[in-house]
Amino acid sequence: MTQVTRTKTLDQLLPGQSAQVRKVSGDGALRRRLMDMGLTAGTTVTVLKASPLGDPVEYRVRGYLLTLRKSEARLIEVSD
């Protein structure tokens, strides 16, 4: 039996959901900055809350709180 892994981007998760980072896209400097903040393959990310207008969103990554714009979160591919 084959297990199907659903892949989506970080901006598609709802508050309370967690997922593992699979891939970080983007141009050189932005990609490097996201990875320097701890968003590397295999890292678990939990969505905590969104601002009143929905952007930015607060995440828990490696024990600290990280706030990203949805445009940045869209560059991070995750799976359940």
N, CA, C and O atoms as a Tripos MOL2 file, in Angstrom:
@<TRIPOS>MOLECULE
protein
  320   319    80     0     0
PROTEIN
NO_CHARGES

@<TRIPOS>ATOM
      1 N           0.8440   -1.1770    0.0000 N.3       1 MET1
      2 CA          0.0000    0.0000    0.0000 C.3       1 MET1
      3 C           0.8920    1.2430    0.0000 C.2       1 MET1
      4 O           1.8570    1.3170    0.7610 O.2       1 MET1
      5 N           0.5760    2.1980   -0.8340 N.am      2 THR2
      6 CA          1.3570    3.4200   -0.9400 C.3       2 THR2
      7 C           0.7400    4.5180   -0.1030 C.2       2 THR2
      8 O          -0.4680    4.7500   -0.1580 O.2       2 THR2
      9 N           1.5720    5.1930    0.6710 N.am      3 GLN3
     10 CA          1.0930    6.3090    1.4870 C.3       3 GLN3
     11 C           1.2580    7.5980    0.6990 C.2       3 GLN3
     12 O           2.3340    7.8820    0.1730 O.2       3 GLN3
     13 N           0.1900    8.3740    0.6200 N.am      4 VAL4
     14 CA          0.2180    9.6280   -0.1140 C.3       4 VAL4
     15 C           0.4650   10.7630    0.8690 C.2       4 VAL4
     16 O          -0.2500   10.8970    1.8620 O.2       4 VAL4
     17 N           1.4730   11.5770    0.5940 N.am      5 THR5
     18 CA          1.7810   12.7230    1.4340 C.3       5 THR5
     19 C           1.2210   13.9670    0.7750 C.2       5 THR5
     20 O           1.5550   14.2800   -0.3670 O.2       5 THR5
     21 N           0.3630   14.6800    1.5040 N.am      6 ARG6
     22 CA         -0.2050   15.9060    0.9720 C.3       6 ARG6
     23 C           0.7920   17.0350    1.1560 C.2       6 ARG6
     24 O           1.3140   17.2390    2.2520 O.2       6 ARG6
     25 N           1.0570   17.7650    0.0900 N.am      7 THR7
     26 CA          2.0010   18.8640    0.1460 C.3       7 THR7
     27 C           1.2710   20.1750   -0.1070 C.2       7 THR7
     28 O           0.4620   20.2820   -1.0290 O.2       7 THR7
     29 N           1.5630   21.1560    0.7120 N.am      8 LYS8
     30 CA          0.9910   22.4920    0.5450 C.3       8 LYS8
     31 C           1.9930   23.5060    1.0480 C.2       8 LYS8
     32 O           3.0900   23.1410    1.4720 O.2       8 LYS8
     33 N           1.6320   24.7660    1.0070 N.am      9 THR9
     34 CA          2.5450   25.8050    1.4820 C.3       9 THR9
     35 C           2.1150   26.2880    2.8620 C.2       9 THR9
     36 O           0.9660   26.1070    3.2660 O.2       9 THR9
     37 N           3.0400   26.8960    3.5700 N.am     10 LEU10
     38 CA          2.8290   27.3120    4.9500 C.3      10 LEU10
     39 C           1.6620   28.2900    5.0930 C.2      10 LEU10
     40 O           0.9770   28.2810    6.1160 O.2      10 LEU10
     41 N           1.4280   29.1230    4.0970 N.am     11 ASP11
     42 CA          0.3380   30.1020    4.1820 C.3      11 ASP11
     43 C          -1.0470   29.4600    4.1450 C.2      11 ASP11
     44 O          -2.0320   30.1320    4.4480 O.2      11 ASP11
     45 N          -1.1510   28.1840    3.7850 N.am     12 GLN12
     46 CA         -2.4350   27.4970    3.6950 C.3      12 GLN12
     47 C          -2.8650   26.8630    5.0090 C.2      12 GLN12
     48 O          -4.0020   26.4070    5.1240 O.2      12 GLN12
     49 N          -1.9790   26.8230    6.0070 N.am     13 LEU13
     50 CA         -2.3260   26.2300    7.2940 C.3      13 LEU13
     51 C          -3.1770   27.1930    8.1200 C.2      13 LEU13
     52 O          -3.0610   28.4120    7.9950 O.2      13 LEU13
     53 N          -4.0230   26.6260    8.9560 N.am     14 LEU14
     54 CA         -4.8900   27.4050    9.8390 C.3      14 LEU14
     55 C          -4.3190   27.4120   11.2480 C.2      14 LEU14
     56 O          -3.5320   26.5300   11.5930 O.2      14 LEU14
     57 N          -4.6990   28.3940   12.0780 N.am     15 PRO15
     58 CA         -4.2170   28.4180   13.4620 C.3      15 PRO15
     59 C          -4.4720   27.0850   14.1700 C.2      15 PRO15
     60 O          -5.5590   26.5130   14.0920 O.2      15 PRO15
     61 N          -3.4410   26.6170   14.8560 N.am     16 GLY16
     62 CA         -3.5230   25.3450   15.5620 C.3      16 GLY16
     63 C          -2.9530   24.1810   14.7710 C.2      16 GLY16
     64 O          -2.6660   23.1350   15.3540 O.2      16 GLY16
     65 N          -2.7810   24.3230   13.4780 N.am     17 GLN17
     66 CA         -2.2390   23.2430   12.6460 C.3      17 GLN17
     67 C          -0.7150   23.2550   12.6640 C.2      17 GLN17
     68 O          -0.0800   24.3030   12.7880 O.2      17 GLN17
     69 N          -0.1510   22.0620   12.5350 N.am     18 SER18
     70 CA          1.2960   21.9030   12.4610 C.3      18 SER18
     71 C           1.6470   21.1360   11.2040 C.2      18 SER18
     72 O           0.8370   20.3690   10.6830 O.2      18 SER18
     73 N           2.8540   21.3460   10.7230 N.am     19 ALA19
     74 CA          3.3430   20.6320    9.5460 C.3      19 ALA19
     75 C           4.8650   20.6570    9.5630 C.2      19 ALA19
     76 O           5.4810   21.4170   10.3100 O.2      19 ALA19
     77 N           5.4560   19.8140    8.7290 N.am     20 GLN20
     78 CA          6.9050   19.7800    8.6050 C.3      20 GLN20
     79 C           7.3300   20.4770    7.3220 C.2      20 GLN20
     80 O           6.7010   20.3290    6.2750 O.2      20 GLN20
     81 N           8.4030   21.2330    7.4260 N.am     21 VAL21
     82 CA          8.9620   21.9120    6.2620 C.3      21 VAL21
     83 C           9.5630   20.8650    5.3360 C.2      21 VAL21
     84 O          10.3030   19.9880    5.7820 O.2      21 VAL21
     85 N           9.2480   20.9530    4.0560 N.am     22 ARG22
     86 CA          9.8100   20.0620    3.0400 C.3      22 ARG22
     87 C          10.8140   20.7810    2.1540 C.2      22 ARG22
     88 O          11.8480   20.2190    1.7930 O.2      22 ARG22
     89 N          10.5030   22.0450    1.8000 N.am     23 LYS23
     90 CA         11.3550   22.7700    0.8640 C.3      23 LYS23
     91 C          11.1470   24.2650    1.0520 C.2      23 LYS23
     92 O          10.0280   24.7170    1.2950 O.2      23 LYS23
     93 N          12.2180   25.0260    0.9380 N.am     24 VAL24
     94 CA         12.1390   26.4890    0.9920 C.3      24 VAL24
     95 C          12.5250   27.0130   -0.3790 C.2      24 VAL24
     96 O          13.6280   26.7550   -0.8610 O.2      24 VAL24
     97 N          11.6090   27.7570   -1.0150 N.am     25 SER25
     98 CA         11.8470   28.3290   -2.3350 C.3      25 SER25
     99 C          12.2340   29.7960   -2.1900 C.2      25 SER25
    100 O          12.4540   30.2810   -1.0800 O.2      25 SER25
    101 N          12.3150   30.4930   -3.3090 N.am     26 GLY26
    102 CA         12.6010   31.9230   -3.2710 C.3      26 GLY26
    103 C          13.9660   32.2400   -3.8280 C.2      26 GLY26
    104 O          14.7740   31.3520   -4.1010 O.2      26 GLY26
    105 N          14.2050   33.5190   -3.9910 N.am     27 ASP27
    106 CA         15.4890   33.9870   -4.5020 C.3      27 ASP27
    107 C          16.5520   33.8890   -3.4120 C.2      27 ASP27
    108 O          16.2350   33.7700   -2.2290 O.2      27 ASP27
    109 N          17.7930   33.9400   -3.8180 N.am     28 GLY28
    110 CA         18.9380   33.7440   -2.9460 C.3      28 GLY28
    111 C          18.8670   34.3330   -1.5560 C.2      28 GLY28
    112 O          18.8620   33.5860   -0.5770 O.2      28 GLY28
    113 N          18.8120   35.6550   -1.4350 N.am     29 ALA29
    114 CA         18.8730   36.3110   -0.1280 C.3      29 ALA29
    115 C          17.6430   35.9970    0.7220 C.2      29 ALA29
    116 O          17.7660   35.7580    1.9240 O.2      29 ALA29
    117 N          16.4750   35.9960    0.1160 N.am     30 LEU30
    118 CA         15.2490   35.7070    0.8710 C.3      30 LEU30
    119 C          15.2400   34.2540    1.3320 C.2      30 LEU30
    120 O          14.9000   33.9710    2.4810 O.2      30 LEU30
    121 N          15.6060   33.3430    0.4560 N.am     31 ARG31
    122 CA         15.6620   31.9200    0.8120 C.3      31 ARG31
    123 C          16.6550   31.7050    1.9500 C.2      31 ARG31
    124 O          16.3620   30.9830    2.9030 O.2      31 ARG31
    125 N          17.8090   32.3200    1.8550 N.am     32 ARG32
    126 CA         18.8380   32.1910    2.8910 C.3      32 ARG32
    127 C          18.3310   32.7350    4.2360 C.2      32 ARG32
    128 O          18.5690   32.1300    5.2810 O.2      32 ARG32
    129 N          17.6360   33.8700    4.2040 N.am     33 ARG33
    130 CA         17.1100   34.4700    5.4290 C.3      33 ARG33
    131 C          16.0870   33.5520    6.0910 C.2      33 ARG33
    132 O          16.1110   33.3760    7.3090 O.2      33 ARG33
    133 N          15.1860   32.9620    5.2970 N.am     34 LEU34
    134 CA         14.1910   32.0390    5.8430 C.3      34 LEU34
    135 C          14.8700   30.8210    6.4680 C.2      34 LEU34
    136 O          14.4770   30.3710    7.5440 O.2      34 LEU34
    137 N          15.8740   30.2990    5.8010 N.am     35 MET35
    138 CA         16.5910   29.1440    6.3390 C.3      35 MET35
    139 C          17.3750   29.5150    7.5950 C.2      35 MET35
    140 O          17.4640   28.7090    8.5210 O.2      35 MET35
    141 N          17.9400   30.7140    7.6430 N.am     36 ASP36
    142 CA         18.6590   31.1680    8.8340 C.3      36 ASP36
    143 C          17.7330   31.3240   10.0350 C.2      36 ASP36
    144 O          18.1790   31.2340   11.1790 O.2      36 ASP36
    145 N          16.4460   31.5560    9.7800 N.am     37 MET37
    146 CA         15.4650   31.6730   10.8640 C.3      37 MET37
    147 C          14.9830   30.3050   11.3450 C.2      37 MET37
    148 O          14.0980   30.2260   12.1980 O.2      37 MET37
    149 N          15.5560   29.2330   10.8060 N.am     38 GLY38
    150 CA         15.2280   27.8970   11.2920 C.3      38 GLY38
    151 C          14.2700   27.1170   10.4190 C.2      38 GLY38
    152 O          13.8960   25.9990   10.7730 O.2      38 GLY38
    153 N          13.8640   27.6670    9.2960 N.am     39 LEU39
    154 CA         12.9350   26.9820    8.4080 C.3      39 LEU39
    155 C          13.7090   26.1000    7.4340 C.2      39 LEU39
    156 O          13.9120   26.4550    6.2730 O.2      39 LEU39
    157 N          14.1350   24.9400    7.9360 N.am     40 THR40
    158 CA         14.8830   23.9870    7.1290 C.3      40 THR40
    159 C          14.0920   22.6930    7.0220 C.2      40 THR40
    160 O          13.1770   22.4580    7.8110 O.2      40 THR40
    161 N          14.4320   21.8640    6.0620 N.am     41 ALA41
    162 CA         13.7130   20.6150    5.8320 C.3      41 ALA41
    163 C          13.6430   19.7790    7.1080 C.2      41 ALA41
    164 O          14.6420   19.6030    7.8050 O.2      41 ALA41
    165 N          12.4460   19.2670    7.4020 N.am     42 GLY42
    166 CA         12.2310   18.4280    8.5760 C.3      42 GLY42
    167 C          11.8050   19.1700    9.8270 C.2      42 GLY42
    168 O          11.4190   18.5350   10.8090 O.2      42 GLY42
    169 N          11.8620   20.4790    9.8260 N.am     43 THR43
    170 CA         11.4810   21.2800   10.9920 C.3      43 THR43
    171 C           9.9660   21.3450   11.1140 C.2      43 THR43
    172 O           9.2710   21.5540   10.1190 O.2      43 THR43
    173 N           9.4500   21.1670   12.3240 N.am     44 THR44
    174 CA          8.0150   21.2790   12.5640 C.3      44 THR44
    175 C           7.6580   22.7290   12.8230 C.2      44 THR44
    176 O           8.3230   23.4180   13.5960 O.2      44 THR44
    177 N           6.5970   23.1870   12.1660 N.am     45 VAL45
    178 CA          6.1110   24.5570   12.2950 C.3      45 VAL45
    179 C           4.6450   24.4920   12.7250 C.2      45 VAL45
    180 O           3.8600   23.7370   12.1520 O.2      45 VAL45
    181 N           4.2770   25.2890   13.7390 N.am     46 THR46
    182 CA          2.8990   25.3570   14.2140 C.3      46 THR46
    183 C           2.3770   26.7720   14.0190 C.2      46 THR46
    184 O           3.0420   27.7460   14.3720 O.2      46 THR46
    185 N           1.1840   26.8730   13.4540 N.am     47 VAL47
    186 CA          0.5540   28.1850   13.2660 C.3      47 VAL47
    187 C          -0.0990   28.5750   14.5810 C.2      47 VAL47
    188 O          -0.9030   27.8150   15.1210 O.2      47 VAL47
    189 N           0.2350   29.7500   15.1040 N.am     48 LEU48
    190 CA         -0.3370   30.2050   16.3630 C.3      48 LEU48
    191 C          -1.5140   31.1360   16.1380 C.2      48 LEU48
    192 O          -2.6200   30.8610   16.6030 O.2      48 LEU48
    193 N          -1.2880   32.2360   15.4290 N.am     49 LYS49
    194 CA         -2.3770   33.1900   15.2140 C.3      49 LYS49
    195 C          -2.0400   34.1270   14.0670 C.2      49 LYS49
    196 O          -0.8800   34.3050   13.6930 O.2      49 LYS49
    197 N          -3.0920   34.7160   13.5230 N.am     50 ALA50
    198 CA         -2.9350   35.7080   12.4560 C.3      50 ALA50
    199 C          -3.3260   37.0650   13.0110 C.2      50 ALA50
    200 O          -4.0930   37.1530   13.9700 O.2      50 ALA50
    201 N          -2.8060   38.1090   12.4170 N.am     51 SER51
    202 CA         -3.1870   39.4590   12.8320 C.3      51 SER51
    203 C          -4.6530   39.6910   12.4410 C.2      51 SER51
    204 O          -5.2000   38.9230   11.6490 O.2      51 SER51
    205 N          -5.2920   40.7230   12.9760 N.am     52 PRO52
    206 CA         -6.7090   40.9620   12.6970 C.3      52 PRO52
    207 C          -7.0570   41.0360   11.2020 C.2      52 PRO52
    208 O          -8.1570   40.6460   10.8110 O.2      52 PRO52
    209 N          -6.1510   41.5230   10.3780 N.am     53 LEU53
    210 CA         -6.4150   41.5950    8.9390 C.3      53 LEU53
    211 C          -5.8810   40.3740    8.1870 C.2      53 LEU53
    212 O          -5.9490   40.3220    6.9590 O.2      53 LEU53
    213 N          -5.3510   39.3920    8.9220 N.am     54 GLY54
    214 CA         -4.9030   38.1450    8.3230 C.3      54 GLY54
    215 C          -3.4490   38.0900    7.8910 C.2      54 GLY54
    216 O          -2.9680   37.0260    7.5030 O.2      54 GLY54
    217 N          -2.7470   39.1930    7.9460 N.am     55 ASP55
    218 CA         -1.3590   39.2150    7.5020 C.3      55 ASP55
    219 C          -0.5910   40.2220    8.3380 C.2      55 ASP55
    220 O          -0.9950   41.3850    8.3320 O.2      55 ASP55
    221 N           0.4540   39.9030    9.0420 N.am     56 PRO56
    222 CA          1.2330   38.6740    9.0440 C.3      56 PRO56
    223 C           0.6470   37.5940    9.9610 C.2      56 PRO56
    224 O          -0.3760   37.7980   10.6150 O.2      56 PRO56
    225 N           1.3250   36.4420    9.9910 N.am     57 VAL57
    226 CA          0.9060   35.2840   10.7780 C.3      57 VAL57
    227 C           2.0590   34.8880   11.6930 C.2      57 VAL57
    228 O           3.2250   34.9570   11.3040 O.2      57 VAL57
    229 N           1.7210   34.4710   12.9160 N.am     58 GLU58
    230 CA          2.7320   34.0710   13.8930 C.3      58 GLU58
    231 C           2.8400   32.5480   13.9380 C.2      58 GLU58
    232 O           1.8310   31.8440   13.9920 O.2      58 GLU58
    233 N           4.0800   32.0520   13.9140 N.am     59 TYR59
    234 CA          4.3640   30.6160   13.9150 C.3      59 TYR59
    235 C           5.3080   30.2820   15.0620 C.2      59 TYR59
    236 O           6.0700   31.1320   15.5220 O.2      59 TYR59
    237 N           5.2500   29.0270   15.5200 N.am     60 ARG60
    238 CA          6.2390   28.5280   16.4800 C.3      60 ARG60
    239 C           7.1790   27.6220   15.6950 C.2      60 ARG60
    240 O           6.7560   26.6440   15.0780 O.2      60 ARG60
    241 N           8.4630   27.9690   15.7320 N.am     61 VAL61
    242 CA          9.5030   27.2320   15.0120 C.3      61 VAL61
    243 C          10.6740   27.0100   15.9620 C.2      61 VAL61
    244 O          11.2430   27.9730   16.4760 O.2      61 VAL61
    245 N          11.0330   25.7740   16.1980 N.am     62 ARG62
    246 CA         12.1970   25.4480   17.0330 C.3      62 ARG62
    247 C          12.1640   26.1410   18.4070 C.2      62 ARG62
    248 O          13.2050   26.5460   18.9250 O.2      62 ARG62
    249 N          10.9810   26.2710   18.9810 N.am     63 GLY63
    250 CA         10.8490   26.8250   20.3230 C.3      63 GLY63
    251 C          10.7620   28.3390   20.4060 C.2      63 GLY63
    252 O          10.6980   28.8800   21.5110 O.2      63 GLY63
    253 N          10.7560   29.0390   19.2900 N.am     64 TYR64
    254 CA         10.6030   30.4960   19.3420 C.3      64 TYR64
    255 C           9.4640   30.9270   18.4240 C.2      64 TYR64
    256 O           8.9900   30.1470   17.5980 O.2      64 TYR64
    257 N           9.0330   32.1660   18.5750 N.am     65 LEU65
    258 CA          7.9380   32.6990   17.7690 C.3      65 LEU65
    259 C           8.4980   33.4500   16.5720 C.2      65 LEU65
    260 O           9.4170   34.2590   16.6970 O.2      65 LEU65
    261 N           7.9270   33.1640   15.4130 N.am     66 LEU66
    262 CA          8.3650   33.7630   14.1580 C.3      66 LEU66
    263 C           7.1430   34.3340   13.4510 C.2      66 LEU66
    264 O           6.1350   33.6450   13.2960 O.2      66 LEU66
    265 N           7.2270   35.5780   13.0260 N.am     67 THR67
    266 CA          6.1340   36.2140   12.3030 C.3      67 THR67
    267 C           6.5580   36.4100   10.8510 C.2      67 THR67
    268 O           7.6090   36.9840   10.5640 O.2      67 THR67
    269 N           5.7090   35.9130    9.9340 N.am     68 LEU68
    270 CA          5.9840   36.0180    8.5080 C.3      68 LEU68
    271 C           4.7920   36.6000    7.7690 C.2      68 LEU68
    272 O           3.6450   36.4130    8.1730 O.2      68 LEU68
    273 N           5.0690   37.2930    6.7010 N.am     69 ARG69
    274 CA          4.0080   37.7220    5.8020 C.3      69 ARG69
    275 C           3.5530   36.5060    5.0070 C.2      69 ARG69
    276 O           4.3170   35.5580    4.8210 O.2      69 ARG69
    277 N           2.3050   36.5330    4.5380 N.am     70 LYS70
    278 CA          1.7980   35.4090    3.7580 C.3      70 LYS70
    279 C           2.6100   35.2100    2.4820 C.2      70 LYS70
    280 O           2.7890   34.0790    2.0310 O.2      70 LYS70
    281 N           3.0980   36.2900    1.9030 N.am     71 SER71
    282 CA          3.9070   36.1670    0.6830 C.3      71 SER71
    283 C           5.1980   35.3980    0.9650 C.2      71 SER71
    284 O           5.6910   34.6860    0.0910 O.2      71 SER71
    285 N           5.7470   35.5330    2.1630 N.am     72 GLU72
    286 CA          6.9420   34.7840    2.5500 C.3      72 GLU72
    287 C           6.5840   33.3380    2.8710 C.2      72 GLU72
    288 O           7.2950   32.4140    2.4770 O.2      72 GLU72
    289 N           5.4760   33.1470    3.5890 N.am     73 ALA73
    290 CA          5.0350   31.8010    3.9650 C.3      73 ALA73
    291 C           4.6850   30.9710    2.7340 C.2      73 ALA73
    292 O           4.7840   29.7450    2.7670 O.2      73 ALA73
    293 N           4.2820   31.6200    1.6620 N.am     74 ARG74
    294 CA          3.9220   30.9210    0.4190 C.3      74 ARG74
    295 C           5.1460   30.2570   -0.2300 C.2      74 ARG74
    296 O           4.9990   29.3780   -1.0780 O.2      74 ARG74
    297 N           6.3330   30.6730    0.1640 N.am     75 LEU75
    298 CA          7.5640   30.1050   -0.3890 C.3      75 LEU75
    299 C           8.0060   28.8350    0.3190 C.2      75 LEU75
    300 O           8.9590   28.1850   -0.1100 O.2      75 LEU75
    301 N           7.3130   28.4710    1.4150 N.am     76 ILE76
    302 CA          7.7320   27.3400    2.2290 C.3      76 ILE76
    303 C           6.7630   26.1800    2.0100 C.2      76 ILE76
    304 O           5.5920   26.2620    2.3790 O.2      76 ILE76
    305 N           7.2540   25.1120    1.4160 N.am     77 GLU77
    306 CA          6.4500   23.9360    1.1400 C.3      77 GLU77
    307 C           6.4670   23.0410    2.3840 C.2      77 GLU77
    308 O           7.5300   22.7500    2.9330 O.2      77 GLU77
    309 N           5.2790   22.6080    2.8220 N.am     78 VAL78
    310 CA          5.1470   21.7800    4.0150 C.3      78 VAL78
    311 C           4.2780   20.5660    3.7170 C.2      78 VAL78
    312 O           3.5710   20.5270    2.7100 O.2      78 VAL78
    313 N           4.3390   19.5760    4.6020 N.am     79 SER79
    314 CA          3.4510   18.4140    4.5190 C.3      79 SER79
    315 C           3.0530   18.0140    5.9320 C.2      79 SER79
    316 O           3.7790   18.2560    6.8960 O.2      79 SER79
    317 N           1.8870   17.4010    6.0270 N.am     80 ASP80
    318 CA          1.3480   16.9820    7.3280 C.3      80 ASP80
    319 C           2.1520   15.8690    7.9390 C.2      80 ASP80
    320 O           1.8300   15.4030    9.0320 O.2      80 ASP80
@<TRIPOS>BOND
     1     1     2 1
     2     2     3 1
     3     3     4 2
     4     3     5 am
     5     5     6 1
     6     6     7 1
     7     7     8 2
     8     7     9 am
     9     9    10 1
    10    10    11 1
    11    11    12 2
    12    11    13 am
    13    13    14 1
    14    14    15 1
    15    15    16 2
    16    15    17 am
    17    17    18 1
    18    18    19 1
    19    19    20 2
    20    19    21 am
    21    21    22 1
    22    22    23 1
    23    23    24 2
    24    23    25 am
    25    25    26 1
    26    26    27 1
    27    27    28 2
    28    27    29 am
    29    29    30 1
    30    30    31 1
    31    31    32 2
    32    31    33 am
    33    33    34 1
    34    34    35 1
    35    35    36 2
    36    35    37 am
    37    37    38 1
    38    38    39 1
    39    39    40 2
    40    39    41 am
    41    41    42 1
    42    42    43 1
    43    43    44 2
    44    43    45 am
    45    45    46 1
    46    46    47 1
    47    47    48 2
    48    47    49 am
    49    49    50 1
    50    50    51 1
    51    51    52 2
    52    51    53 am
    53    53    54 1
    54    54    55 1
    55    55    56 2
    56    55    57 am
    57    57    58 1
    58    58    59 1
    59    59    60 2
    60    59    61 am
    61    61    62 1
    62    62    63 1
    63    63    64 2
    64    63    65 am
    65    65    66 1
    66    66    67 1
    67    67    68 2
    68    67    69 am
    69    69    70 1
    70    70    71 1
    71    71    72 2
    72    71    73 am
    73    73    74 1
    74    74    75 1
    75    75    76 2
    76    75    77 am
    77    77    78 1
    78    78    79 1
    79    79    80 2
    80    79    81 am
    81    81    82 1
    82    82    83 1
    83    83    84 2
    84    83    85 am
    85    85    86 1
    86    86    87 1
    87    87    88 2
    88    87    89 am
    89    89    90 1
    90    90    91 1
    91    91    92 2
    92    91    93 am
    93    93    94 1
    94    94    95 1
    95    95    96 2
    96    95    97 am
    97    97    98 1
    98    98    99 1
    99    99   100 2
   100    99   101 am
   101   101   102 1
   102   102   103 1
   103   103   104 2
   104   103   105 am
   105   105   106 1
   106   106   107 1
   107   107   108 2
   108   107   109 am
   109   109   110 1
   110   110   111 1
   111   111   112 2
   112   111   113 am
   113   113   114 1
   114   114   115 1
   115   115   116 2
   116   115   117 am
   117   117   118 1
   118   118   119 1
   119   119   120 2
   120   119   121 am
   121   121   122 1
   122   122   123 1
   123   123   124 2
   124   123   125 am
   125   125   126 1
   126   126   127 1
   127   127   128 2
   128   127   129 am
   129   129   130 1
   130   130   131 1
   131   131   132 2
   132   131   133 am
   133   133   134 1
   134   134   135 1
   135   135   136 2
   136   135   137 am
   137   137   138 1
   138   138   139 1
   139   139   140 2
   140   139   141 am
   141   141   142 1
   142   142   143 1
   143   143   144 2
   144   143   145 am
   145   145   146 1
   146   146   147 1
   147   147   148 2
   148   147   149 am
   149   149   150 1
   150   150   151 1
   151   151   152 2
   152   151   153 am
   153   153   154 1
   154   154   155 1
   155   155   156 2
   156   155   157 am
   157   157   158 1
   158   158   159 1
   159   159   160 2
   160   159   161 am
   161   161   162 1
   162   162   163 1
   163   163   164 2
   164   163   165 am
   165   165   166 1
   166   166   167 1
   167   167   168 2
   168   167   169 am
   169   169   170 1
   170   170   171 1
   171   171   172 2
   172   171   173 am
   173   173   174 1
   174   174   175 1
   175   175   176 2
   176   175   177 am
   177   177   178 1
   178   178   179 1
   179   179   180 2
   180   179   181 am
   181   181   182 1
   182   182   183 1
   183   183   184 2
   184   183   185 am
   185   185   186 1
   186   186   187 1
   187   187   188 2
   188   187   189 am
   189   189   190 1
   190   190   191 1
   191   191   192 2
   192   191   193 am
   193   193   194 1
   194   194   195 1
   195   195   196 2
   196   195   197 am
   197   197   198 1
   198   198   199 1
   199   199   200 2
   200   199   201 am
   201   201   202 1
   202   202   203 1
   203   203   204 2
   204   203   205 am
   205   205   206 1
   206   206   207 1
   207   207   208 2
   208   207   209 am
   209   209   210 1
   210   210   211 1
   211   211   212 2
   212   211   213 am
   213   213   214 1
   214   214   215 1
   215   215   216 2
   216   215   217 am
   217   217   218 1
   218   218   219 1
   219   219   220 2
   220   219   221 am
   221   221   222 1
   222   222   223 1
   223   223   224 2
   224   223   225 am
   225   225   226 1
   226   226   227 1
   227   227   228 2
   228   227   229 am
   229   229   230 1
   230   230   231 1
   231   231   232 2
   232   231   233 am
   233   233   234 1
   234   234   235 1
   235   235   236 2
   236   235   237 am
   237   237   238 1
   238   238   239 1
   239   239   240 2
   240   239   241 am
   241   241   242 1
   242   242   243 1
   243   243   244 2
   244   243   245 am
   245   245   246 1
   246   246   247 1
   247   247   248 2
   248   247   249 am
   249   249   250 1
   250   250   251 1
   251   251   252 2
   252   251   253 am
   253   253   254 1
   254   254   255 1
   255   255   256 2
   256   255   257 am
   257   257   258 1
   258   258   259 1
   259   259   260 2
   260   259   261 am
   261   261   262 1
   262   262   263 1
   263   263   264 2
   264   263   265 am
   265   265   266 1
   266   266   267 1
   267   267   268 2
   268   267   269 am
   269   269   270 1
   270   270   271 1
   271   271   272 2
   272   271   273 am
   273   273   274 1
   274   274   275 1
   275   275   276 2
   276   275   277 am
   277   277   278 1
   278   278   279 1
   279   279   280 2
   280   279   281 am
   281   281   282 1
   282   282   283 1
   283   283   284 2
   284   283   285 am
   285   285   286 1
   286   286   287 1
   287   287   288 2
   288   287   289 am
   289   289   290 1
   290   290   291 1
   291   291   292 2
   292   291   293 am
   293   293   294 1
   294   294   295 1
   295   295   296 2
   296   295   297 am
   297   297   298 1
   298   298   299 1
   299   299   300 2
   300   299   301 am
   301   301   302 1
   302   302   303 1
   303   303   304 2
   304   303   305 am
   305   305   306 1
   306   306   307 1
   307   307   308 2
   308   307   309 am
   309   309   310 1
   310   310   311 1
   311   311   312 2
   312   311   313 am
   313   313   314 1
   314   314   315 1
   315   315   316 2
   316   315   317 am
   317   317   318 1
   318   318   319 1
   319   319   320 2
@<TRIPOS>SUBSTRUCTURE
     1 MET1         2 RESIDUE 1 A MET
     2 THR2         6 RESIDUE 1 A THR
     3 GLN3        10 RESIDUE 1 A GLN
     4 VAL4        14 RESIDUE 1 A VAL
     5 THR5        18 RESIDUE 1 A THR
     6 ARG6        22 RESIDUE 1 A ARG
     7 THR7        26 RESIDUE 1 A THR
     8 LYS8        30 RESIDUE 1 A LYS
     9 THR9        34 RESIDUE 1 A THR
    10 LEU10       38 RESIDUE 1 A LEU
    11 ASP11       42 RESIDUE 1 A ASP
    12 GLN12       46 RESIDUE 1 A GLN
    13 LEU13       50 RESIDUE 1 A LEU
    14 LEU14       54 RESIDUE 1 A LEU
    15 PRO15       58 RESIDUE 1 A PRO
    16 GLY16       62 RESIDUE 1 A GLY
    17 GLN17       66 RESIDUE 1 A GLN
    18 SER18       70 RESIDUE 1 A SER
    19 ALA19       74 RESIDUE 1 A ALA
    20 GLN20       78 RESIDUE 1 A GLN
    21 VAL21       82 RESIDUE 1 A VAL
    22 ARG22       86 RESIDUE 1 A ARG
    23 LYS23       90 RESIDUE 1 A LYS
    24 VAL24       94 RESIDUE 1 A VAL
    25 SER25       98 RESIDUE 1 A SER
    26 GLY26      102 RESIDUE 1 A GLY
    27 ASP27      106 RESIDUE 1 A ASP
    28 GLY28      110 RESIDUE 1 A GLY
    29 ALA29      114 RESIDUE 1 A ALA
    30 LEU30      118 RESIDUE 1 A LEU
    31 ARG31      122 RESIDUE 1 A ARG
    32 ARG32      126 RESIDUE 1 A ARG
    33 ARG33      130 RESIDUE 1 A ARG
    34 LEU34      134 RESIDUE 1 A LEU
    35 MET35      138 RESIDUE 1 A MET
    36 ASP36      142 RESIDUE 1 A ASP
    37 MET37      146 RESIDUE 1 A MET
    38 GLY38      150 RESIDUE 1 A GLY
    39 LEU39      154 RESIDUE 1 A LEU
    40 THR40      158 RESIDUE 1 A THR
    41 ALA41      162 RESIDUE 1 A ALA
    42 GLY42      166 RESIDUE 1 A GLY
    43 THR43      170 RESIDUE 1 A THR
    44 THR44      174 RESIDUE 1 A THR
    45 VAL45      178 RESIDUE 1 A VAL
    46 THR46      182 RESIDUE 1 A THR
    47 VAL47      186 RESIDUE 1 A VAL
    48 LEU48      190 RESIDUE 1 A LEU
    49 LYS49      194 RESIDUE 1 A LYS
    50 ALA50      198 RESIDUE 1 A ALA
    51 SER51      202 RESIDUE 1 A SER
    52 PRO52      206 RESIDUE 1 A PRO
    53 LEU53      210 RESIDUE 1 A LEU
    54 GLY54      214 RESIDUE 1 A GLY
    55 ASP55      218 RESIDUE 1 A ASP
    56 PRO56      222 RESIDUE 1 A PRO
    57 VAL57      226 RESIDUE 1 A VAL
    58 GLU58      230 RESIDUE 1 A GLU
    59 TYR59      234 RESIDUE 1 A TYR
    60 ARG60      238 RESIDUE 1 A ARG
    61 VAL61      242 RESIDUE 1 A VAL
    62 ARG62      246 RESIDUE 1 A ARG
    63 GLY63      250 RESIDUE 1 A GLY
    64 TYR64      254 RESIDUE 1 A TYR
    65 LEU65      258 RESIDUE 1 A LEU
    66 LEU66      262 RESIDUE 1 A LEU
    67 THR67      266 RESIDUE 1 A THR
    68 LEU68      270 RESIDUE 1 A LEU
    69 ARG69      274 RESIDUE 1 A ARG
    70 LYS70      278 RESIDUE 1 A LYS
    71 SER71      282 RESIDUE 1 A SER
    72 GLU72      286 RESIDUE 1 A GLU
    73 ALA73      290 RESIDUE 1 A ALA
    74 ARG74      294 RESIDUE 1 A ARG
    75 LEU75      298 RESIDUE 1 A LEU
    76 ILE76      302 RESIDUE 1 A ILE
    77 GLU77      306 RESIDUE 1 A GLU
    78 VAL78      310 RESIDUE 1 A VAL
    79 SER79      314 RESIDUE 1 A SER
    80 ASP80      318 RESIDUE 1 A ASP
